C-alpha cells in the first residue's frame, strides 16, 4: 500500500491559499479604482450623503492675550 504524500497535499493547499489571496487583492484593487454604489458602507464619511449635507465643523476661536 502506498503512503500518503503529505508534502504534495500541503503544497497544493499553499498554492490554493496563495491564489485566493491574490484574487482578493485584485478584487480590492478593482473596487478601489472604480467604486460602485454596491459596496458603500453606511456611515462612511467618504460616501455618506448625509454627512455631505451638514456644514463642516467649525474650529472655536482661541482666546487672545489682549482679550
C-alpha positions in Angstrom: 0.0 0.0 0.0 1.3 3.5 -0.9 1.9 6.1 1.8 0.2 9.5 1.6 2.3 12.3 0.2 1.7 14.9 2.8 4.2 17.3 1.2 2.2 17.3 -2.0 -1.1 17.9 -0.2 0.5 20.7 1.8 1.9 22.4 -1.3 -1.5 22.2 -3.0 -3.2 23.9 0.0 -0.5 26.6 0.0 -1.0 27.2 -3.8 -4.8 27.4 -3.3 -4.4 29.8 -0.4 -2.0 32.0 -2.4 -4.3 32.0 -5.4 -7.3 33.0 -3.2 -5.3 35.8 -1.6 -4.1 37.2 -4.9 -7.7 37.1 -6.2 -8.9 39.0 -3.1 -6.2 41.7 -3.6 -7.1 42.0 -7.2 -10.8 42.5 -6.4 -9.9 45.0 -3.7 -7.8 47.0 -6.1 -10.7 47.0 -8.7 -13.1 48.2 -6.1 -10.7 51.0 -5.1 -10.2 52.1 -8.7 -13.9 52.0 -9.6 -16.1 52.4 -6.6 -19.7 51.4 -7.1 -22.8 52.0 -5.1 -23.0 48.3 -4.1 -20.0 48.4 -1.8 -20.9 51.6 0.1 -20.8 51.3 3.9 -23.4 53.2 5.8 -21.8 56.0 7.8 -18.7 56.1 5.8 -17.7 59.8 5.7 -16.4 59.5 2.1 -19.6 58.0 0.7 -22.3 59.0 3.2 -24.5 61.6 1.5 -26.0 62.7 4.9 -22.5 63.7 6.1 -22.1 65.9 3.0 -25.3 67.8 3.7 -24.0 69.1 7.0 -21.7 72.1 7.4 -18.1 71.4 8.1 -17.3 71.6 11.8 -16.1 75.0 12.9 -13.0 75.5 15.0 -13.6 77.6 18.0 -11.6 80.8 18.2 -8.7 80.7 20.6 -8.7 83.4 23.2 -6.0 86.1 22.7 -3.8 87.6 25.4 -5.4 91.0 24.9 -9.0 90.0 25.4 
